[in-house]
Amino acid sequence: MVITQNQWAAFTGGLLYSFYGTSPDLTAGSFNFEQFYIPFIFAGLAFLLNGAVFYAGLCFGFAVICKCTMVIYAGILTPVAWISYGNTPAIVFALTVSCVIILSNSIEWALGFWDAKSIKQMKTRMATTMRITKTKSLHFSICYEIYLLMKQALPIWIAGIAALAFYLVKSENLLLIAFTIITLSNIVFQRAFSRYHYLPWFALLSLGCGLGMHWVMQQDPALTIMVSIVFFTILVWNIKSLFFYYSKPTHPETLVQYEKYDQYLYIPRLGKILKRLMRMRGESGERIFVWGTFSQLYHLTDCPSADNFLHYTIGPWDTQDLEGFYDSMIGGIIKHKPKYIIKTFPDLDMQKLENVTGLKYTLLKVVLARFPVYRLESSKPLSTDPLSFPWQKKMEQMEELTQGEWHAPALNRADLERGKLTTAFKECRNLLRLNPEDREGNVYSGEIYLALNLPHQAEKAFEKAVELSPEWQHLRIHLANIKMQFKKFDEAIPLIQEEIKRFDFHVEDGFLNGLLFKYKGNYKEAWGEFDHIRRQFPDRHDCWEFCIECLVKLKNQDELKNLFEEARDIHPKKDQEWLHTKIVQALAKLDSQTRPEHETLNLYLKNNPENGILKYATASSLENIGNLSEAYALFAEIVDSPEHYPHIQANACFRMARSAPLKKRQELLKKCIKLNPSHQGAQAMLSETTSNSTKDIAETLKQNQPENPLVSIIVPNWNGMRFVGMCLDSLAQLHFENFEVIVVDNGSMDGSREMIEEKYPWVRLLKLPHNMGFAIACNEGIKASNAEYVVLLNNDIEVVPDWLSELYEGMERHPECGMGTTKMMFLDNRDVFYNTGDLFHSWSAGGGRGQGEKDNGQYDEEDYVFGACAGAGIYRKELFKQIGLFDEDFFIFAEDVDLNMRSQLQGFQAVYLPKSKVYHIGTATVGLYSDRYVYLCKRNDIWVFIKNYSLKMYFKYLYSIWKHQFNDIKYFTYRGQGQVLLKSKWDALMLLPKMLFRRFQIQRTRTMADSEIEKHIITD
């Protein structure tokens, strides 16, 4: 408007910037410095062009406050203003800018932000920022970034650059020329490591389009109309192609288009998983440390940081300014010992971190196959405080800590490399569900399928990967290799040719030629190709294997023996053992006409008795000829070996199980599955063994049902087809004799009721007409029992054989206790506690003692606890006669908390019995943090304190109660479950009269003082 005095030109420029300048690609859904200083620099330009140098100075001064590097505008524009307007205006302009900057810094100085510590932090921040800018040039193409930006805003690039250049040449406006040069220089000097750095350029292009509109409107009307139609046609086409992304900025397709899926797809999911994990383990609010630029994880998990958010940079580590980074990171980790470390970038060496800090972290899980989560396992004192080292020593350590070559988010193959194929597949599948277009994820999926020996699925995965990433090297090689396995040579050869055409000749082409020779039966030529690559790259184990295969076909024993000798130089040791075993098996096969294969294998084994893989091959050979005793002995040696061969040891367990007696067989099969959860043979055999065993036991149980059992085990069930069979099978294995099992079915519709009737005739089945809730199901089972003790057991629990015996004997030892609780472990993580007795928090919420902790013997002693978890607790029948049954209005969740509190008020104690053990899935029926789960938990928590707190306790814990109520509002609103939470509170208040009447009954008959109850209450 200032330049042209044309309101339509101004409107055009402003409208274009309001659209393109708010691109989801550029703004990234968050505020950046550019969004603050751009209005100031363009307002300053407008004032400067109009001669209002004082106001221009104010604007450029405020721009410097937003981002200090903007001082370059004032510095360069001052002499230009001198040329354009003379001495006085230029001095006024410079003084105004200076005064704003001085005033701003004076305020900061007065507030204490210019002390030595702040200056050091500022230097560190600048040093880290300068190094982070390198990541773009290290790993990404800036030219490609500019291409993508041009593609998404092509109309203003074409029209804006042309019009701006035309106007600058024609008008010779020094101020506008200088402003344009400064803007472009800023982008170059910042290295534009983030796309939002191009926002000033987009604003300048929009200004150019406005100038172009002004020029067009001054031309012949016919030319004006024609140019306008062409421009607006291109503009409408461009806007139409982008409209989906603008209208749905957080849609997965939008995030993929702008490559923002790490920040907006993966990190929020990681935050939810971490928060749920920490809550389940009772670690909410613990400190964590995030390595990488995704500091929003601290907010997503509601966990404080272990440092001060100087959380990522790269080398070279060659300046004292980076000492502050070391002090923040290493000092924070040592001081706070964060419970978890999450690597969102791969370039941090955890072993070196242990050496520096004395803290040992173990890999817990690689979430979404991208983010390794490490949990603190142990710590040891340091002889010297690392923070006392000279800065040069600190920089040496940072160099060692960050040796990784990749300094950006990337896939992590740790689960695949450590043999956890099932976990790797699950996490990769979760990744591709979030983003089917993830290029690395599709490649990783193909690799996992190959490891699982599923070549057809691997072929599809690599085809998708090639489609998504045609410019990636080696993908066609993997795909061609698979296709040749299926004899699809007509599809494999074009892939090889395309690879050579794109990337010239390289070693992999010789490998593929070797594969072609091998599949065509030309073994001599194939061996020549593979042997050439093997000698160049000794770690290419696939070439070693193909060499062995070709030499067997050629019956060339001499070359095989040469290979055996050359393999002695292979490292690591396990790779050497594997190659030696493959070669010896090949020699044994060729020698089989003169002596049995097991003799050849045994001959080499005597010379190398530590080779566990060769030992397994020898044992297998002995088993094949019927020498089971010697084979069994060798398999046992492998299983007991201190060397860690998880897959070999798992297979050895399976082989031993095939000839072992029933009880031993089950133990071996379980051990096999623990070592290799994806071992299908062991799973099938264990299922068959358990089924046959269960049938025999079931028949015995049916024939010997006690008339007056000592214990009634009550199992509520609702649509538990997935796991109730596991629960009942384990109950059939109990060593305890005088017991009955009562399954109370809540109107299941999934076939579990019929399955129980058919497969478990020894179970008493009580059929409720519909899902009446856990509390009613428990009550109906208790009413149906005539036993002295009642045990409540969730249907997703597996018990150990002596579980019930230990519970019963424990209660007999503790006549003062009305209930007992068991050692409950996670079913899928059997050395991690789920519950060792119920806790009670002052804000009226239960909790599991020890939840999430690894079993190191810390809960091996009997102890009094607040109460028993109704998932696997034992109760005296007289307890229910005195305090009443479960409150049926609770439906499910917190009904046992309420019962525990009522029990405490009546003077009954609860005992933890550690020798009784169960394995629990947890919230299997309802689902953790589902809407139903949130509604029931948060409604029932209100009723617990209304019924059981005295007025004195209510006022004592009032702050705690309301604090957590507001925290719930904040958290569940953030999760999108605010309405669910509000409904839970409203429905809780709707039954307030009924709960107050029950409160009156409970408080009237209580026998224990508040002081006794408060001993069990955990306050915050």
C-alpha positions, 0 to 999 in steps of 0.5 A, spaced: 500 500 500 505 504 501 509 503 495 503 503 490 498 506 493 493 501 490 489 497 495 487 491 491 495 490 490 495 491 498 489 486 498 492 481 493 499 481 497 496 480 504 491 475 502 497 470 498 501 471 504 495 469 509 494 463 505 501 461 503 505 463 510 500 459 514 502 453 510 502 446 515 509 445 512 512 452 514 508 453 521 509 446 523 503 447 528 507 451 532 510 458 533 517 460 531 521 466 531 519 468 524 512 468 526 513 474 531 519 478 527 516 478 520 510 483 522 515 487 525 520 487 519 515 488 514 512 494 518 518 497 519 520 497 511 513 500 510 514 506 515 521 507 512 519 507 505 514 512 507 519 516 511 517 515 518 524 513 520 522 513 528 516 508 527 521 504 522 526 504 528 521 502 533 519 496 528 526 494 527 528 494 534 522 490 536 524 485 531 531 484 534 527 483 541 524 477 537 530 474 534 537 477 535 540 476 528 535 481 526 539 486 528 542 485 521 536 489 518 538 495 522 545 495 521 545 495 513 538 499 512 541 505 516 547 507 511 541 506 506 537 510 509 542 515 510 543 515 502 535 516 501 533 521 506 540 524 509 543 524 515 538 526 521 533 521 519 538 516 518 541 518 525 534 518 528 533 511 525 539 508 528 538 511 535 531 509 535 533 501 534 539 502 539 534 505 544 529 499 543 535 494 544 538 497 550 532 498 553 530 491 552 537 488 555 537 493 561 530 490 563 533 483 562 540 485 566 535 488 572 532 481 572 538 478 573 539 475 566 546 478 564 549 474 570 555 470 568 551 463 568 546 466 563 551 469 559 554 462 559 548 459 557 547 463 552 553 462 549 552 454 549 545 455 546 548 459 540 553 454 539 548 448 539 544 452 534 550 453 530 551 445 530 544 443 529 544 447 522 549 442 520 544 436 520 540 439 514 547 439 510 549 432 513 543 428 511 538 432 507 538 436 500 537 443 501 536 444 494 530 438 494 527 442 500 527 448 496 524 444 490 518 442 495 517 449 497 517 451 490 512 446 488 507 447 494 507 455 492 509 455 485 504 461 483 507 466 488 514 463 486 513 465 478 509 471 479 513 474 485 520 473 483 518 476 476 514 482 479 519 483 484 525 483 480 522 488 475 520 493 480 527 493 483 530 494 476 525 499 474 524 503 481 531 503 483 528 503 490 535 502 494 531 501 501 527 495 498 533 492 494 537 492 501 531 489 504 530 483 499 538 482 499 538 482 507 532 477 507 535 472 502 542 473 506 538 471 512 536 465 509 543 463 507 546 464 513 541 461 517 542 455 513 535 454 513 535 447 517 528 448 518 522 450 513 519 455 517 526 459 516 523 461 509 517 464 511 520 471 510 521 469 503 514 467 502 512 474 505 517 477 500 514 473 494 507 475 496 509 483 496 512 481 489 505 479 487 502 485 490 507 489 486 505 485 480 498 486 481 499 493 481 503 493 474 498 489 471 492 494 473 496 499 469 496 496 463 491 495 457 484 492 460 485 486 455 492 484 457 490 485 464 484 481 464 488 475 460 494 476 465 489 476 471 485 469 468 492 466 467 495 467 474 488 466 478 487 459 474 494 457 476 492 460 483 486 456 483 489 450 481 494 450 486 490 452 492 485 446 490 491 441 490 493 444 497 486 445 500 486 438 503 492 439 507 490 446 509 483 444 511 486 438 515 493 440 518 493 434 522 491 428 518 496 423 517 496 424 509 498 432 511 503 430 515 506 425 510 506 430 505 510 435 509 514 430 513 512 432 519 510 425 522 515 424 527 513 430 531 505 429 530 504 422 529 509 418 532 511 422 538 504 423 541 503 416 540 510 415 544 508 420 549 501 416 550 505 409 551 510 412 556 505 415 560 501 409 560 507 404 562 509 409 567 502 409 570 502 402 570 509 401 574 507 406 579 512 411 576 508 417 574 511 424 575 518 421 575 524 424 571 526 422 564 531 424 559 529 425 552 535 425 547 533 429 541 529 435 539 523 432 541 522 436 548 515 435 547 515 428 550 516 432 557 509 435 556 506 429 553 508 424 559 507 430 564 514 428 567 520 433 569 526 433 565 533 431 567 536 437 564 534 444 562 532 442 555 539 444 552 537 437 550 541 436 543 547 438 539 552 434 534 560 435 534 565 437 533 566 438 540 571 443 540 569 449 544 569 451 551 562 454 549 559 447 549 561 445 556 554 448 558 551 442 554 555 437 558 554 440 565 546 440 563 546 433 560 551 429 564 550 433 570 542 432 570 543 425 569 547 424 575 543 428 579 536 426 578 538 419 575 532 419 570 528 413 571 527 412 563 532 415 557 528 415 550 533 416 544 529 419 539 535 420 535 540 414 534 547 418 536 548 416 543 552 411 545 548 408 552 554 404 554 559 410 554 553 413 558 554 408 563 561 409 563 561 416 564 555 417 569 555 410 573 548 409 571 546 402 567 540 403 563 537 397 559 533 397 553 526 396 555 522 397 548 523 400 541 517 403 541 514 404 533 521 401 531 524 408 532 524 410 539 528 406 544 526 406 551 531 405 556 530 404 564 534 405 569 537 398 572 542 400 577 547 405 579 554 405 582 558 411 585 563 415 581 570 416 584 571 422 580 565 427 579 565 428 571 563 436 572 570 437 575 573 435 569 577 440 565 572 442 559 577 439 554 576 432 557 568 433 557 568 435 550 572 428 549 567 424 553 561 428 548 565 426 542 565 418 544 558 419 547 555 421 540 559 417 535 553 415 531 553 418 524 546 419 523 543 425 527 536 425 525 530 421 527 531 414 524 529 407 524 532 402 530 533 395 528 535 393 536 529 388 536 531 385 530 538 384 531 537 381 538 532 376 536 526 379 538 522 378 532 515 378 535 516 384 538 520 387 532 514 385 527 509 388 532 512 395 533 513 395 525 506 393 524 504 399 529 508 404 525 505 402 519 498 403 521 500 410 523 503 411 517 503 406 511 507 411 507 513 410 512 519 408 507 524 406 512 518 402 516 516 398 509 524 396 508 524 394 516 518 390 515 521 386 509 527 385 513 523 382 519 519 378 514 525 375 511 528 373 518 521 370 520 522 366 513 516 369 510 518 371 503 512 372 500 510 377 505 517 380 504 516 381 497 510 385 498 514 389 503 520 391 498 515 392 492 512 397 497 518 400 499 521 401 492 515 404 490 515 409 495 523 410 495 525 409 488 531 413 489 534 409 495 540 404 493 540 396 495 532 396 495 531 393 488 537 388 490 533 385 496 527 385 492 531 381 486 534 376 491 527 374 493 524 374 486 530 369 484 528 365 490 521 364 487 524 363 480 521 370 477 527 371 473 523 375 468 522 380 474 528 380 477 533 381 471 530 388 470 530 390 477 538 389 477 538 393 470 535 398 473 539 398 480 546 398 475 543 404 471 541 408 477 547 407 481 553 404 476 556 398 477 558 396 485 559 390 489 552 388 489 551 387 482 556 381 482 552 379 488 546 379 484 550 376 478 552 370 483 545 369 485 543 368 477 548 363 476 546 359 482 539 359 481 541 357 474 545 351 476 552 354 474 555 353 481 562 354 479 561 361 476 557 363 482 562 361 487 567 365 483 562 371 484 561 370 491 568 368 493 570 375 490 566 379 494 567 375 501 574 376 500 573 383 499 568 384 505 569 378 510 563 380 514 558 378 508 556 372 511 551 371 506 557 370 501 560 365 505 554 361 506 553 361 498 560 359 497 559 353 502 552 351 498 556 352 491 562 348 493 557 342 496 554 342 489 561 342 486 563 337 491 570 341 492 572 339 499 579 342 499 576 349 498 571 348 504 577 346 508 580 352 506 574 356 508 574 353 515 581 356 516 580 363 513 573 363 518 578 363 524 579 370 522 572 372 523 569 376 529 565 376 533 566 369 536 558 367 534 559 369 527 565 365 527 562 359 530 556 359 525 560 359 519 565 353 522 558 349 523 556 351 516 562 348 513 563 342 518 556 340 516 558 341 508 564 337 509 560 331 513 555 331 508 560 330 502 563 325 507 557 321 508 559 315 504 565 314 507 563 315 515 556 317 518 555 325 518 555 325 526 562 322 526 565 328 522 561 333 526 564 330 533 571 330 530 571 337 529 567 338 536 572 335 540 577 340 537 572 346 538 568 344 544 566 351 546 562 352 539 555 351 542 552 352 535 556 346 532 554 342 539 547 343 537 548 340 530 552 334 532 546 333 537 541 334 532 545 329 527 545 324 533 538 324 534 537 323 527 540 316 527 536 314 534 542 316 539 537 320 544 541 319 550 547 322 547 543 327 543 539 329 550 546 330 554 549 335 548 542 339 548 542 339 556 549 342 555 547 347 550 541 349 555 546 350 561 551 354 557 553 360 560 554 363 553 548 366 550 545 363 544 537 364 545 535 361 539 539 355 539 538 354 546 530 355 545 531 349 539 535 345 544 529 345 549 524 343 544 528 337 542 529 335 549 522 336 550 520 331 545 523 325 549 522 328 556 516 325 561 510 329 561 512 334 567 519 335 564 516 336 557 512 342 560 517 345 563 522 345 557 517 347 552 515 353 557 523 355 557 523 354 550 518 359 549 521 364 554 527 364 550 524 364 543 516 367 544 515 365 536 517 358 536 511 355 533 513 348 534 513 349 542 507 353 542 503 347 539 506 342 543 505 345 549 498 347 547 497 339 546 500 337 552 497 342 556 490 340 553 491 332 554 494 333 561 488 338 562 483 333 560 486 327 564 486 332 570 479 335 568 476 328 568 479 326 575 476 333 578 469 331 575 469 325 579 472 327 585 468 334 586 468 335 594 461 336 597 464 341 602 470 344 599 475 348 604 476 354 598 471 356 593 475 359 587 470 364 584 472 367 576 467 372 574 467 372 566 464 376 561 466 375 553 473 372 556 474 367 550 481 369 549 484 368 556 479 364 560 481 357 558 488 359 560 486 361 567 482 354 568 487 350 565 492 353 570 487 351 575 486 344 573 494 344 575 493 346 582 496 341 587 491 343 592 485 338 593 479 340 597 477 346 592 471 348 587 471 353 581 465 357 580 465 361 574 460 366 574 458 368 567 456 375 565 451 373 559 457 372 555 456 373 547 463 370 544 462 363 546 466 363 552 460 360 556 459 354 551 466 353 551 466 352 559 460 348 559 464 343 553 471 343 555 471 344 563 465 340 566 468 340 573 467 347 573 460 350 576 457 355 571 453 360 574 449 364 568 447 371 569 442 373 564 446 379 561 453 383 563 451 385 571 458 387 572 464 385 576 461 386 583 455 383 582 458 377 579 463 376 585 457 377 590 453 371 586 459 367 587 460 368 594 453 367 595 453 360 592 459 358 596 459 354 602 466 354 603 470 357 609 474 361 604 473 364 598 478 366 592 476 371 587 480 370 581 480 374 574 479 370 568 485 373 565 490 370 570 494 364 570 496 361 577 502 356 579 500 349 581 502 351 589 498 358 589 492 356 592 496 351 597 500 357 599 494 362 600 490 357 604 496 355 609 498 363 609 491 365 612 491 359 617 498 362 619 494 369 620 487 368 624 487 375 625 487 377 617 480 377 614 484 377 607 490 375 603 493 377 597 498 374 592 504 376 588 502 378 582 506 379 576 505 381 569 503 375 564 508 378 558 513 380 563 514 375 568 519 378 572 516 385 573 511 386 579 503 387 577 501 387 584 504 385 591 498 388 595 493 394 594 495 401 596 491 407 598 492 414 596 489 420 600 486 422 594 481 416 594 485 412 589 487 405 590 494 402 587 498 396 586 504 396 591 511 394 587 507 395 580 512 396 574 518 394 579 523 388 577 523 382 582 529 383 585 527 379 592 524 386 595 517 383 596 519 376 598 517 377 605 510 376 608 507 383 610 501 386 612 498 391 607 492 395 606 488 390 602 487 385 597 486 386 590 480 382 588 484 380 582 487 374 586 485 375 593 483 370 598 477 372 603 474 369 610 467 368 609 466 371 615 469 377 613 463 378 608 458 376 613 460 382 618 462 388 613 457 386 607 459 384 600 461 388 594 458 394 593 454 393 586 453 400 584 460 400 583 459 395 577 467 394 576 473 398 578 475 400 585 469 395 588 475 392 592 478 398 594 471 400 597 471 393 601 478 394 603 477 400 606 470 397 610 475 392 612 480 396 615 474 400 619 472 394 622 479 392 624 480 386 619 487 386 617 490 384 610 496 379 609 501 379 603 503 372 602 509 372 597 510 364 596 503 364 592 504 367 585 500 368 579 501 372 572 496 377 570 494 381 563 491 386 567 485 390 564 484 385 559 476 386 559 475 393 559 482 396 556 486 400 559 484 408 559 478 406 554 472 411 555 469 405 559 475 404 564 476 412 565 468 413 566 468 407 572 474 409 575 473 416 576 466 415 578 467 410 583 473 413 586 468 419 588 464 414 592 470 411 596 471 417 600 464 419 600 462 412 604 469 411 608 472 418 610 470 421 616 469 428 616 476 429 619 479 425 614 475 429 609 478 435 611 485 433 612 485 430 605 481 436 602 487 439 598 490 432 595 483 430 593 481 436 589 488 437 586 488 430 583 481 432 581 483 438 577 489 434 574 484 429 572 480 434 568 487 437 565 489 430 563 483 427 560 481 433 557 488 433 553 486 426 551 480 428 548 476 424 554 473 430 558 466 429 556 467 422 559 470 425 565 465 430 566 459 424 566 463 420 571 463 426 576 456 427 574 453 420 575 457 420 581 453 426 584 446 423 582 447 417 587 450 421 592 443 420 597 444 413 596 452 413 598 451 418 604 446 413 607 451 407 606 456 412 609 452 413 615 451 405 616 459 404 615 461 410 620 456 408 625 459 400 626 466 402 625 471 400 630 477 403 628 480 410 629 482 414 624 489 414 626 489 407 625 486 407 618 491 413 616 497 408 617 495 405 611 494 412 607 499 414 602 499 422 602 502 426 597 
